[in-house]
Amino acid sequence: MGRPVTVTIPHQLGRQEARKRVEASLDQFKVQLGGAGLGNIQHAWTDDQLGFRAKALGQNITGRIDVRDSDLQIEVELPGLLAGFAEKVAAKLKQQGPLLIDKK
């Protein structure tokens, strides 16, 4: 059974500016995820939600980033074999998530 990991990153940018910053930092973020062992990373926007898929240790990982007026909500669904890493994943998202909206 999978385990969801949800992290909220507050901001004061407004939805439109936050989305622009997320879009601008996606390539760098994907490189960081690749360095953490995630491969075959794919993403697609639907309105203000960025859905993504990746693989780690042969397991499929899915998630999304909801860009909202005053925060980003990042949710990652870890499959059963990776569920034991949920706390580490949450800590990493809290640390790296703000980089998605930092001014470049």
LINVEN-V537343 format. One record per residue. NEAR is the number of other C-alpha atoms within 8 Angstrom. Layout:
# LINVEN-V537343
near->{NEAR | NEAR}
This chain:
# LINVEN-V537343
near->{4 | 8 | 10 | 9 | 11 | 9 | 10 | 9 | 11 | 7 | 9 | 7 | 9 | 10 | 10 | 7 | 8 | 12 | 10 | 8 | 12 | 10 | 7 | 7 | 11 | 9 | 7 | 7 | 9 | 9 | 8 | 8 | 10 | 9 | 7 | 6 | 8 | 11 | 9 | 7 | 10 | 7 | 8 | 7 | 8 | 7 | 4 | 9 | 10 | 11 | 12 | 11 | 12 | 12 | 12 | 10 | 5 | 5 | 9 | 10 | 12 | 11 | 11 | 11 | 11 | 10 | 12 | 10 | 8 | 10 | 11 | 12 | 12 | 13 | 11 | 11 | 11 | 15 | 12 | 9 | 7 | 9 | 10 | 7 | 7 | 12 | 7 | 7 | 9 | 11 | 8 | 9 | 10 | 11 | 7 | 8 | 10 | 9 | 7 | 11 | 10 | 7 | 4 | 2}
